[in-house]
């Protein structure tokens, strides 16, 4: 499975962005896709996940502002980010878990999100 994240950019605080994660390859084997982010000088942070069972959770730090959705075929997973804050500035990555693995082993290259105050 190959992933390509896109949609990042520079945005003012309070505005919205939608990130996309396009999957290719053996997408039929995907059973979950997660979003992570890493701010400069900080550790990677879990943002949210969506599963084939319809479960979608986000971290407390973004709850009420970020939502995750996908198309039915796992072609694209979205991260809708509303009410952005400067502390949301980071490189955002998507990662896929396939049905025979317990971890998210397929990663996209990341897309930069910068929120100005």
C-alpha positions, 0 to 999 in steps of 0.5 A: 500500500502506498499513501500520498498526503496532500492539502497542507498549506499556510492558513490563518488561525480560525480557518479550515483546511482539508487534508487528503490521503490518497491510497494506491496498491493493495487498498483492499487490504486496508482496515484502518488509516490514521493521521499523525502530526509532528511539530518541529522539535516535538515527538510525533503525535496521534491525531485520529483514526478511521477503521473499516468497522466505521470507528473514527476517533480523534485525539482530545487535543483536536476533538470538536475541531477535526474529523476523519472520513473516507470513501467506501473503497479506501481510495482517499481518507480525509482530515477536515480541520476546522478552527485551526490554532497555531499549535496545530502547525506541524507536518501531517502524515497518514498511515495505513494498517492492513488486515494481516498487521497489528500496526500502521506500517505504510506511511505517506510522505507528509504535508506541512500545515502552518497556522499563523496567529 
